[in-house]
Amino acid sequence: MLHDIPRSVYIHIPFCSHKCHYCDFTAYVVGGQPVDDYLDALEREMAHTTAEIPPQEIETIFIGGGTPTILTPAQMERLLESIQRFFPRWTADLEFTVEANPGTTDADKLTVMIAGGVNRLSFGAQTFRPDLLAEIGRVHSVADIGRSVDQARAAGIDNLSLDLMFGLPKQTPADMEEAIRQGLALSPDHFSVYSLKVEEGTLFHTKLLQGRLPLPSEDDELAMYQLTRARLSAAGYVQYEVSNFARRGFESRHNSTYWKNHPYYGFGAGAHGYAGGIRHMNVKGVGDYIRRSRTGRPTVETLEVPFHEAMENEMILGLRLAEGVGKMPFYRRFGYRLEDVFGPVLEKLEQQGMLVREEERWRLTDKGLLFGNEVFASFLGEARIDGVCR
């Protein structure tokens, strides 16, 4: 079970029309970039990888970025055809997601995507306040969000997700409530709602160091998160993961691959993959990625995940899900009882009111949800096998 063949595919398109002020992903402004050469390199990487790890039936595909929908219809068609060529076997209920910026999905591109098997779109709305969109470096308008949702539905893609952010500069709980109200008016099947993280190397980090980033207080940020949970729950969305909410049956199966610590193929500049108990990261630079793909897989780092670390990852990732970590799945995967491996940590977190023990699983309490990072960090270095902590 630990070293299953991946049944999920992630493909990274690192091009954008504009770099957002908070973004630390592998992403580059598209002007002057060798996009077609990059697509050549993606095909070479898929060829190298599938020769080493022949694919079985694929259950989920996710094209992320960057902005994948920055590709022209012809480039998108070429990418989708290459995916079908190297991964020809799909389950009948395949979930095929493409990330999209509002305003970048015209009718021609949607037609190409549907023909290529895409059946789910994730739109990066982020906020519905025009000045906040400008503040964070987004180039779409509020009107673009609704228009893109309408265009997707008219083309035949009904499974839609919206990304929202909270904790943005000058944002208030009232702003967040209005963003949720307008998001709900579009009736997507899924919401991803993330708090702003100011990462090194971003424009926001520079402004923070200069004292020019007016972030909301911790109390206001917490209020935004709790308000999000309450409003989406009242509207029928289930919080199935720390930052994700869905109507029943519309949970992101691809992202659940990560949270359940399952293997997946990862392609593209800066992409990560996990297969055969080995994690890899690709080189980030577009030119370097293209060059390396000509002689083999363009990896810059590979790491064999030790057995005890795989168990720790199972807890750190799995506890993000509302369902928590199941005792029997853990035993089937690792051959050890969950309580025998993490007994002292689990008991401590239970006493602190962070975790609750149920008959078949452990999961976060409401208190644990608010202090999730502390809970997850508690498992680092704590896997015990036969009484030995490694």
QUITA-V355249 format. One record per pair of residues at least 4 apart in sequence whose ideal C-beta (glycine too) atoms are under 8 Angstrom apart, sorted by the first residue. I is the first residue (numbers start at 0). J is the second residue. If there is no record, write none. Layout:
# QUITA-V355249
I:J, I:J
This chain:
# QUITA-V355249
0:331, 0:332, 1:276, 1:306, 1:309, 1:332, 1:333, 2:262, 2:275, 2:276, 3:261, 3:262, 4:52, 4:53, 4:54, 4:55, 4:262, 4:274, 5:52, 5:54, 5:261, 5:262, 5:263, 5:264, 5:272, 5:273, 5:274, 6:55, 6:56, 6:57, 6:58, 6:59, 6:256, 6:261, 6:262, 6:263, 7:57, 7:58, 7:59, 7:60, 7:61, 7:253, 7:256, 7:261, 7:262, 7:263, 7:264, 8:57, 8:59, 8:60, 8:61, 8:82, 8:86, 8:263, 8:264, 8:266, 9:60, 9:61, 9:62, 9:63, 9:253, 9:263, 9:264, 9:265, 9:266, 9:267, 9:270, 9:271, 9:272, 10:41, 10:60, 10:61, 10:62, 10:63, 10:78, 10:82, 10:266, 10:267, 10:270, 11:25, 11:62, 11:63, 11:64, 11:65, 11:265, 11:266, 11:267, 11:268, 11:269, 11:270, 12:62, 12:63, 12:64, 12:65, 12:66, 12:67, 12:69, 12:70, 12:78, 12:267, 13:24, 13:25, 13:26, 13:27, 13:37, 13:64, 13:65, 13:267, 13:268, 13:269, 13:285, 14:26, 14:27, 14:28, 14:29, 14:32, 14:34, 14:37, 14:64, 14:65, 14:66, 14:69, 14:70, 15:19, 15:26, 15:27, 15:28, 15:29, 15:64, 15:65, 15:66, 15:69, 15:100, 16:28, 16:29, 16:66, 16:69, 16:100, 16:103, 16:138, 17:28, 17:136, 17:138, 18:22, 18:26, 18:27, 18:28, 18:136, 19:135, 19:136, 19:137, 20:134, 20:135, 20:136, 20:201, 20:202, 20:203, 20:206, 21:135, 21:136, 21:195, 21:196, 21:197, 21:198, 21:201, 21:202, 21:203, 22:26, 22:136, 22:201, 23:198, 23:199, 23:200, 23:201, 24:64, 24:65, 24:269, 25:65, 25:268, 25:269, 25:270, 25:283, 26:64, 26:65, 26:66, 27:32, 27:65, 27:285, 28:32, 29:34, 29:69, 32:37, 32:285, 33:37, 33:285, 33:286, 33:289, 34:38, 34:70, 34:74, 35:39, 35:74, 36:40, 36:289, 37:41, 37:268, 37:285, 37:288, 37:289, 38:42, 38:74, 38:77, 38:78, 38:81, 39:43, 39:289, 39:292, 40:44, 40:288, 40:289, 40:292, 40:293, 40:297, 41:45, 41:78, 41:81, 41:266, 41:267, 41:292, 42:46, 42:81, 42:85, 43:47, 43:292, 43:293, 44:48, 44:266, 44:267, 44:281, 44:292, 44:296, 44:297, 45:49, 45:81, 45:82, 45:85, 45:86, 45:266, 46:50, 46:85, 47:51, 47:292, 47:295, 47:296, 48:52, 48:264, 48:266, 48:272, 48:296, 49:53, 49:54, 49:85, 49:86, 51:296, 52:264, 52:274, 52:275, 54:85, 54:86, 54:88, 54:264, 55:88, 56:88, 56:89, 56:90, 57:86, 57:88, 57:89, 57:90, 57:93, 58:90, 58:92, 58:93, 58:94, 58:252, 59:93, 59:94, 59:95, 59:96, 59:252, 59:253, 59:256, 60:82, 60:86, 60:93, 60:94, 60:95, 60:96, 60:116, 60:253, 61:95, 61:96, 61:97, 61:98, 61:253, 61:254, 62:67, 62:78, 62:96, 62:97, 62:98, 63:67, 63:98, 64:69, 64:98, 65:69, 65:98, 66:98, 66:99, 66:100, 66:103, 67:75, 67:97, 67:98, 67:99, 68:75, 68:97, 68:98, 68:99, 68:100, 68:103, 68:104, 68:108, 69:100, 69:103, 70:74, 70:75, 70:78, 70:108, 71:75, 71:108, 72:76, 72:107, 72:108, 72:110, 72:111, 73:77, 74:78, 75:79, 75:108, 75:111, 75:112, 75:115, 76:80, 76:111, 76:114, 76:115, 77:81, 78:82, 78:115, 79:83, 79:111, 79:112, 79:114, 79:115, 79:116, 79:117, 80:84, 80:115, 81:85, 82:86, 82:115, 82:116, 83:87, 83:115, 83:116, 89:93, 89:116, 93:116, 93:118, 94:118, 94:119, 94:158, 94:251, 94:252, 94:253, 95:116, 95:117, 95:118, 95:119, 96:117, 96:119, 96:120, 96:121, 96:160, 96:251, 96:253, 97:112, 97:117, 97:119, 97:120, 97:121, 98:120, 98:121, 98:123, 99:103, 99:104, 99:120, 99:121, 99:122, 99:123, 99:147, 100:122, 100:123, 100:137, 100:138, 100:139, 101:122, 101:123, 101:124, 101:139, 101:140, 101:143, 101:144, 101:146, 101:147, 102:138, 102:139, 102:140, 102:143, 102:146, 102:147, 103:108, 103:139, 103:147, 104:108, 104:109, 104:112, 104:120, 104:147, 104:150, 104:151, 105:109, 105:150, 106:110, 106:150, 106:154, 107:111, 108:112, 109:113, 109:150, 109:151, 109:154, 109:156, 110:114, 110:154, 111:115, 112:117, 112:156, 113:117, 113:118, 113:154, 113:155, 113:156, 117:156, 118:156, 118:158, 119:156, 119:158, 119:159, 119:160, 120:151, 120:156, 120:158, 120:159, 120:160, 121:159, 121:160, 121:161, 121:162, 121:189, 121:191, 122:144, 122:147, 122:148, 122:159, 122:160, 122:161, 122:162, 122:187, 123:137, 123:162, 124:144, 124:161, 124:162, 124:163, 124:178, 124:182, 125:132, 125:135, 125:137, 125:162, 125:163, 125:164, 126:131, 126:132, 126:135, 126:137, 126:163, 126:164, 126:167, 126:170, 126:174, 126:178, 127:141, 127:144, 127:177, 127:178, 127:181, 127:182, 128:132, 128:141, 128:170, 128:174, 128:177, 128:178, 129:133, 129:140, 129:141, 130:134, 131:135, 131:167, 131:168, 131:169, 131:170, 131:174, 132:137, 132:139, 132:140, 132:141, 133:137, 134:167, 134:168, 134:169, 135:164, 135:167, 135:168, 136:202, 139:143, 139:144, 140:144, 141:145, 141:181, 142:146, 143:147, 144:148, 144:161, 144:185, 145:149, 145:185, 146:150, 147:151, 148:152, 148:159, 148:185, 148:187, 149:153, 150:154, 151:156, 151:159, 152:156, 152:157, 152:159, 157:188, 158:188, 158:189, 158:249, 159:185, 159:187, 159:188, 159:189, 160:187, 160:188, 160:189, 160:190, 160:191, 160:251, 161:182, 161:185, 161:187, 161:189, 161:190, 161:191, 162:190, 162:191, 162:192, 162:193, 163:178, 163:179, 163:182, 163:190, 163:191, 163:192, 163:193, 163:227, 164:192, 164:193, 164:194, 164:195, 165:170, 165:175, 165:192, 165:193, 165:194, 165:195, 165:220, 165:223, 165:224, 165:227, 166:170, 166:194, 166:195, 166:214, 166:215, 166:220, 166:223, 167:195, 167:214, 167:215, 168:203, 168:212, 168:213, 168:214, 169:213, 169:215, 170:174, 170:175, 170:215, 170:219, 170:223, 171:175, 171:215, 171:219, 172:176, 172:219, 172:222, 172:223, 172:226, 173:177, 174:178, 175:179, 175:223, 175:226, 175:227, 176:180, 176:226, 176:230, 177:181, 178:182, 179:183, 179:226, 179:227, 179:230, 179:231, 180:184, 180:230, 181:185, 182:187, 182:190, 183:230, 183:231, 183:234, 188:245, 188:246, 188:249, 189:236, 189:243, 189:244, 189:245, 189:246, 189:249, 189:250, 189:251, 190:231, 190:236, 190:243, 190:244, 190:245, 191:242, 191:243, 191:244, 191:251, 192:224, 192:227, 192:231, 192:242, 192:243, 192:244, 193:242, 194:220, 194:223, 194:224, 194:242, 195:203, 195:214, 197:201, 197:203, 197:204, 197:207, 197:212, 197:214, 198:203, 198:204, 199:204, 200:204, 201:205, 202:206, 203:207, 203:212, 204:208, 205:209, 206:211, 206:212, 207:211, 207:212, 207:214, 215:219, 215:220, 215:223, 216:220, 217:221, 218:222, 219:223, 220:224, 221:225, 221:369, 222:226, 223:227, 224:228, 224:369, 225:229, 226:230, 227:231, 227:244, 228:232, 228:238, 229:233, 230:234, 231:236, 231:238, 231:244, 232:236, 232:237, 232:238, 232:244, 235:246, 236:244, 236:245, 236:246, 237:244, 237:245, 237:246, 237:247, 237:250, 237:321, 238:243, 238:244, 238:321, 239:243, 239:244, 239:245, 239:250, 239:320, 239:321, 239:322, 240:250, 240:254, 240:255, 240:258, 240:319, 240:320, 240:321, 241:319, 241:368, 241:371, 243:250, 243:251, 243:254, 245:249, 245:250, 245:251, 250:255, 251:255, 252:256, 254:258, 255:259, 255:320, 256:261, 256:263, 257:261, 257:263, 257:316, 258:316, 258:317, 258:319, 258:320, 259:316, 259:317, 259:320, 260:309, 260:312, 260:313, 260:316, 260:317, 261:273, 262:273, 262:274, 262:275, 263:272, 263:273, 263:274, 264:272, 264:274, 265:270, 265:271, 265:272, 265:273, 265:279, 265:281, 266:270, 266:272, 266:281, 267:281, 267:288, 268:281, 268:282, 268:283, 268:284, 268:285, 268:288, 268:297, 269:280, 269:281, 269:282, 269:283, 270:280, 270:281, 271:278, 271:279, 271:280, 271:281, 272:278, 272:279, 273:277, 273:278, 273:279, 273:304, 276:303, 276:304, 276:309, 277:301, 277:302, 277:303, 277:304, 278:301, 278:302, 278:304, 279:296, 279:298, 279:300, 279:301, 279:302, 280:298, 280:299, 280:300, 280:301, 281:288, 281:296, 281:297, 281:298, 281:299, 282:287, 282:288, 282:291, 282:297, 282:298, 282:299, 283:287, 283:288, 283:299, 284:288, 285:289, 286:290, 287:291, 287:297, 288:292, 288:297, 289:293, 291:295, 291:296, 291:297, 291:298, 292:296, 292:297, 304:308, 304:309, 304:312, 305:309, 305:389, 306:310, 306:333, 306:384, 307:311, 307:382, 307:384, 307:389, 308:312, 308:382, 309:313, 309:333, 310:314, 310:329, 310:333, 310:335, 310:340, 310:341, 310:382, 311:315, 311:378, 311:379, 311:380, 311:381, 311:382, 312:316, 313:317, 313:324, 313:329, 313:332, 313:333, 314:318, 314:324, 314:341, 314:375, 314:378, 315:319, 315:375, 315:378, 315:379, 317:323, 317:324, 318:323, 318:324, 318:354, 318:361, 318:362, 318:363, 318:367, 318:371, 318:374, 318:375, 319:371, 319:375, 320:362, 321:362, 321:363, 322:360, 322:362, 323:357, 323:360, 323:361, 323:362, 323:363, 324:328, 324:329, 324:337, 324:360, 324:361, 324:362, 325:329, 325:359, 325:360, 326:330, 326:336, 326:337, 326:338, 326:359, 326:360, 326:361, 327:331, 327:359, 328:332, 329:333, 329:335, 329:336, 329:337, 330:334, 330:335, 330:336, 330:337, 333:340, 335:339, 335:340, 335:384, 336:340, 337:341, 337:345, 337:361, 338:342, 338:345, 339:383, 340:382, 340:383, 340:384, 341:345, 341:378, 341:381, 341:382, 341:383, 342:346, 342:383, 343:347, 343:381, 343:383, 344:348, 344:377, 344:378, 344:381, 345:349, 345:354, 345:356, 345:361, 346:350, 347:351, 347:377, 348:353, 348:354, 348:367, 348:374, 348:377, 349:353, 349:354, 349:355, 349:356, 351:366, 352:364, 352:366, 352:367, 353:363, 353:364, 353:366, 353:367, 353:370, 353:373, 353:374, 354:361, 354:362, 354:363, 354:364, 354:367, 354:374, 355:361, 355:362, 355:363, 355:364, 356:361, 357:361, 357:362, 363:367, 363:368, 363:371, 363:374, 364:368, 365:369, 366:370, 367:371, 367:374, 370:374, 371:375, 372:376, 373:377, 377:381, 378:382, 380:388, 381:388, 382:388, 382:389, 383:387, 383:388, 383:389, 384:389
